[in-house]
Amino acid sequence: MINFFIRRPIFAMVISIIIVILGILSIRSLPVEQYPDITPPNVEVSATYQGADAVTVDEAVATPVGQSIMGVSDMLYMQTTSASDGTMGLTATFAVGSDPDMNAVFTQNRVATATPMLPSTVRQQGLTTVKSMSGFLMVFAVYSDGRYDDNFLANYAYINIQNELLKIDGVGKVQIMGSGEYSMRIWIKPDVLDYLNVSLADITSAVEAQSGVFPAGKLGGEPSPEGTEFTYTVTMPPQINSAEEYANIVIRTLPDGGQVRLGDVARVELGSQTYGVSSMFNEHPAAMIAVYQAPGSNAMQVG
């Protein structure tokens, strides 16, 4: 075979040129990634227990959830973090080559079995289960020239940026590091509570009852008396959403007709959901946005 090409150099040169041309034409269709994944996929479970310390979060939330997830198919190990701001994060690491979608499904099923054992506050807010890689794909900042604070910037990122990033194929999770979402903050005055003999349970039940949205039904709906010609849907006032409206929530009605309102026993303001994290960029308030890659995706195409 070697002597054949040595004795026919022109033929050998033509064959070489054809091979080079075919290589140039096919280089765009070559796969970028030819090796299997070497990073094990992760499934993250997060929950929030507002007002609880790290020990309480660990005992009331992390322990039941961790015991339920223990032993799920293809799981190698898991790591749990309980913070003093009431947040719990559990990361379950699975074997390399396992299906990330099925890992998330199996984990979610196990989390559902632990939900009845969790405090009611945690159940109301819900637990989040997502699949993602452990490292950042990219981190960028949204900052202002001083006209907007970090609370406004973080909420702008939650409303206008987060969902757009999650729509990108290959993005597993988007984490906004900075002030949390807007929340109605109720700062209790303990001395006034003691003077008026008002408990936290009274405040909680009043806020839940008077700040929710409830259906009011219909007028003239079926079954209706004979001769009813029209049916009207009753429209209730919109949900309260300002600090002044929350301050007017009635906590208790006194025997003489007086009322104890939320503004009498607490200071109400529109603030941040959490104040435990603050982000800065070039000495300006900012919202740092971390993008995590989804397992099995191509990082170059995502970027």
N, C-alpha and C positions, 0 to 999 in steps of 0.2 A: 504493500500500500504506500509506503514511504517513497519507494523508487518510482511509483506511478506518478506522483505529484512532482518529484524532482525532475523527471524527464519531460514533464509538461508544465512549465512555469506559467505560461499564459492562462491555462485552464485553472491552475491553482489560484492565481491572482483574481480571476473572475469569481471563483467560488468565495474567496475571502471578501471581495467587495459586496457580493450579494448578502453574505452573513452580516456584515456591518450595517447595510441598509435595512435589513429586517430587524436588527437590534434597535436601530434608531426609531423605526416606526412602532415597535412594540414597547418602547421604554415607558410610554405614558400609561400603558395598561398593566404594568407590573404592580403587584401588591406592595403597599408601603410597609405592612407588617406581615412577616412570614413566620414569626415565632409565636408559640402559644403564650397565653397570659402567665406571668410568673408572680403577679400580685394577687393574693387571695381576695375575693369579694367580701364586702362588709354590708351588714344590715344594721341600721341605727334606729333605736327606739328612744323617743324623747317624751317627757311629760313635765308638767309644772304643778307644784303644790304651793300656791301663794301663801306667804307668811310663815312658812316652815323653815327651820334651820336644817343644816346638812344631815345631822343625826336623824331627825324626824323623817326627812325625805328618804334616807337610806332604809330605815326600818319600815316605813309605811308604804313606800312606792317601789324602791329599787329591789328590795328583798323578794316581795311577791312576784314581781315581773321576772327577775332573774331565775327564781326557782321554776317558774313555768316554762321559760325558754330553754333551760338546761336539758340537754339531751336531744335537741332538735336535729333532724337528719343533716349530715355532712358538716356540722358545726365543729370547729377546732377548739375555740376558746371564746370568752367574752370578757369585756371590761366595762365596769360601771363607774360613773362619776356622779356624785351627789354634791351640789353646791349650796352655799348658805343663802342664795337668793331664791331657793325653792325649786330649782330646775334639776332634772335627772336626765342623764344621757347614758344609754347602754349601747355598746358596739359589739355585735356578734360577728366573728370572723369565721368564714367557711372555707372548705377545702378548695384548692386551686382546680379549676375545671368544672366546678359545680355550677348549676344553672342559677344565675342571680335572681331571676324572676321567681323560681320555685323556692329559693331561700327566703325571699320576702314573704311569700304566701305562707310557708310553714311557720315563720316567725310570727306573722300576724295572727295566725290561728292560735298559737300558744299564748300570745298577749291577750287575746280575747278571753281565754280561760282565767286569766288573773284579774281581769277588770272588775268582777264583783267583789274582790277582796280589797280594792283600793278605796281611799276616802272619796266621799261624794264630790268634793271640789275637783279632784283630779278626774273623776269620771265625766263631770260636766264639761270640762275643757277638752277632754279626749287625749289619747295617746297617738303619737305620730310614728309610723314605721316607713322608712325609706331605705332604698339600696343605693350605695355610693362607694367610691374609693376613699381611702384614708387620707390621701394627700390633696393639696390644693391644685387645681388646674390653672387658675389665675386668680389674682386679687387686684381689685381696682377701687378707687375712692370716688365718691360723689361729694364735692365740697363747694362752698360758696365764698363770695368775696366779703362776707360779713353780714349780709342782709338776712340770712336765714341761719337758725341754730341747728345743732345736730339732731334734735328731735324732729324738726320739719324735714330735714334731709333724709332721715331714716324712714319716715313715713312716705315720703315721695318715692324712695326706692322700693318700699313694700308695694305701693299701688301701681307704679308705672314701669318698674324695671324687673322686679322679681319674676313675674309671670312670663314676661317676654323672654327672659333667659331660660326658664324652664321649658319653653316650647322648642328650644334648640335640641336637635337630635344628638344625644351623647352627653347631655348635662344631667347629672344624677341629683344634685342638690345645690341650692343657693342659700347661703347664710349671710345675713346682714348683721354686721358687727357694729354696734353703736347703741344709741337710744332705741328702746323698743317702740312698738306701735302706740298710737294715741290711746290713752285710757282715761277714764274718769277717776281721779284720785280722791279718796275720802279719808281725810286725816282726822282721826278721832281725838276728842278732848276727854281724857279719862276722868278728870276732876268734875266736868259737867255731867258725864254719864253717872258718876256716883251720886251727885247732888240730885239729879232728876230720877234716879233709880231706873235707868234704861240699860238694857243689856245689849251685847253685840248681836245676839240672836234676834232681838227686836229690830235692829237696824238692817240686818241681812234680809229678814223676811219682808220688811217694808220696801226695800230697794227692789227685791225680786218681784214683788207683787205690783209695784207702781211704775216700774221702768220697762216692763215687757210689752209685747204686742199680742193682743188677744182678739180673736174673732168675735163679732157681735151678732152674727146671724143675719136673717132676712125678715122682712115684713111682707106678709102675704104669700109665704112659701108653702109648698105642698106638704101635708094635706091642709088645704085652706077652706074656709066656709064657702058655700055656694054664692056666686055673685062676685067673688074676688077677681078683678080684672088685671091687676098689676102686681108685680113682685119687685120689691126694692131691697137692695143689699145695703146694710147699715155700714157706713164707713166711720171708723173710729179716728180720733185725733192721732197724728203721727207720733212715733216713739220719741220720748224726750231725749235730747242729745246735747244740752248745754249745762254748764255748771249751775246756772241760776235755776233751771228746772229741777235738777237733782237736789239742790238745796231746799226746794219747796216740798219735797216728799214728806208726807205726814208720818211720823213715827208713832205718836200716841195722841189720843184725844182725852183731855182731862174732864173730870166731872162738871166743872163750871163752864164747859164749852171751849176752853182754850186748847191749843194744839201745840205739840212739840214736833218741830220740823227738823229735818236732817241738818240744815244750816245752823240750828241752835246747839247741836252737840258735836259738830265736826266742821272742818274747813274743806270745801269742795272746790276742785279746780281740774281743768283739763291738762293732763301731764303725760308722762311716759309710762309705759307698762313696767319698765324696769330702769333703775338708775345704776346698775352694777357695772356697766360697760360704757366707756367713752372713747370715741375715735377722733384722731386729729391727723391732718395732712398739711404739712408745711405751716404748722402753727394755726391752721384754720379748722374749725369744727367740720367734721366730715362723717359720712356713712361709708364704712368699709364693706365691700361686697366680695365674698369668697365664693368661687364657683368650683364645685366638685365634679369630677368626671364619673359618668355612669360605667359600671363594669361591662367590659366587652366592647366599648366604643373606641374609636380612633381619636386620639388626642389632637392630632394635626388637623383633622377635619373639623373638630369642635372649635379649636382656636381660630 
